[in-house]
């Protein structure tokens, strides 16, 4: 079973588009971004499809927007994992932040797990829309509709003085929503760039450590690589200097070899 798969497993190389297609086809949804599944509701229903009836769908909140509501969904998912003896840590604090990479990794694992259970074959008897309709928390407590109607009745009279204020408030609310979305998108871009930066920095650090080993430290290629890594002047091409160094070392070695050959010939 794929409850514990390594980070280098092929499951973690499945792309976003494939994950989204898998979710949308299985659950008859229309997600366009990975972070839209951050609430945990999708994961709960995927487990419900894999093990019909194991998830108390009436407790799953598909409209969860706050971190508190999302955490409740993940608590349900954790209970399901415990029931099925699935040893998979849920990093809830990271998932509810809606970061694409964290959610992508978890969904990649989930796809691998579900495929390992049913062989990737969709349960034809499972109706995801019906399960969502039967499930999902009741968002309107008893009496709330009466209160709402009462408020509408009280505010139904002509109040022209408030009309412009309401219109203005709606306009600014739209502006705030647009700006909030822009900020969110920028934060996601920064997160992606930081992860990419850390990835390449790790590669460079590995190369540096390799070049510093006693066996390779004095090898011309290692010296040339370190010239690039430690170059302080961004205006000058470190690559050019490294290439010149290799050429000079190669010429010196050729000259030395030619001299040794000449000595042997004279003898």
TAZI-V523108 format. One record per residue. RES is the residue in one small letter. D_LAST is the distance of its C-alpha to the last C-alpha in Angstrom with 2 decimals. Layout:
BEGIN
res:d_last
RES:D_LAST
RES:D_LAST
END
This chain:
BEGIN
res:d_last
x:72.85
x:71.10
x:72.74
x:69.37
x:66.59
x:63.32
x:62.59
x:59.75
x:62.14
x:62.66
x:66.22
x:65.02
x:63.42
x:66.77
x:67.69
x:70.81
x:72.36
x:72.10
x:73.67
x:76.48
x:77.14
x:77.31
x:79.83
x:81.94
x:82.16
x:82.96
x:85.44
x:86.75
x:85.77
x:84.38
x:81.78
x:79.46
x:77.45
x:76.00
x:77.72
x:81.09
x:80.65
x:80.21
x:83.77
x:82.97
x:85.79
x:83.46
x:81.53
x:84.83
x:86.00
x:82.72
x:83.24
x:86.87
x:85.80
x:83.29
x:85.83
x:89.24
x:91.75
x:89.42
x:89.48
x:92.82
x:92.65
x:95.93
x:94.13
x:91.19
x:91.58
x:90.16
x:91.37
x:89.51
x:88.42
x:88.31
x:85.74
x:88.59
x:89.68
x:86.12
x:85.57
x:88.66
x:87.08
x:83.90
x:86.07
x:87.56
x:84.10
x:82.99
x:86.10
x:85.22
x:81.67
x:83.13
x:85.60
x:82.88
x:80.49
x:77.87
x:75.38
x:74.45
x:74.70
x:76.67
x:75.40
x:78.81
x:78.37
x:75.45
x:76.97
x:80.29
x:78.49
x:77.85
x:74.12
x:72.74
x:69.52
x:71.28
x:73.96
x:71.48
x:69.53
x:72.76
x:74.03
x:70.73
x:71.18
x:74.85
x:74.08
x:71.58
x:74.16
x:77.05
x:74.99
x:74.01
x:77.72
x:79.13
x:76.06
x:76.45
x:79.76
x:82.53
x:85.79
x:88.23
x:91.26
x:90.23
x:91.95
x:90.07
x:92.67
x:95.51
x:93.70
x:93.17
x:96.85
x:98.00
x:95.58
x:94.91
x:96.80
x:100.24
x:99.71
x:103.43
x:105.42
x:109.06
x:111.23
x:108.46
x:109.73
x:113.22
x:111.91
x:109.96
x:113.07
x:115.11
x:112.73
x:112.84
x:116.65
x:116.76
x:114.38
x:115.84
x:118.26
x:117.57
x:115.45
x:114.26
x:113.12
x:110.37
x:109.23
x:107.07
x:105.58
x:104.63
x:103.12
x:101.14
x:99.98
x:98.83
x:96.85
x:95.09
x:94.49
x:92.67
x:90.60
x:89.71
x:88.76
x:86.51
x:84.80
x:84.42
x:82.73
x:80.40
x:79.47
x:78.87
x:76.60
x:74.62
x:74.25
x:72.97
x:70.43
x:69.26
x:68.96
x:66.80
x:64.57
x:64.19
x:63.22
x:60.66
x:59.29
x:59.01
x:57.26
x:54.48
x:54.24
x:53.69
x:50.84
x:49.15
x:49.67
x:48.02
x:44.95
x:44.87
x:45.10
x:42.30
x:39.99
x:40.89
x:39.79
x:37.07
x:34.77
x:35.04
x:35.93
x:32.50
x:31.54
x:31.42
x:34.21
x:36.41
x:35.92
x:36.89
x:39.93
x:41.07
x:40.88
x:43.45
x:45.56
x:45.80
x:46.27
x:49.36
x:49.94
x:51.58
x:51.50
x:47.72
x:45.84
x:43.89
x:42.34
x:40.84
x:39.25
x:37.87
x:36.38
x:34.85
x:33.31
x:31.77
x:30.42
x:28.87
x:27.29
x:26.00
x:24.54
x:22.84
x:21.35
x:20.19
x:18.61
x:16.87
x:15.63
x:14.44
x:12.58
x:10.86
x:10.05
x:8.72
x:6.40
x:5.21
x:5.37
x:3.78
x:0.00
END
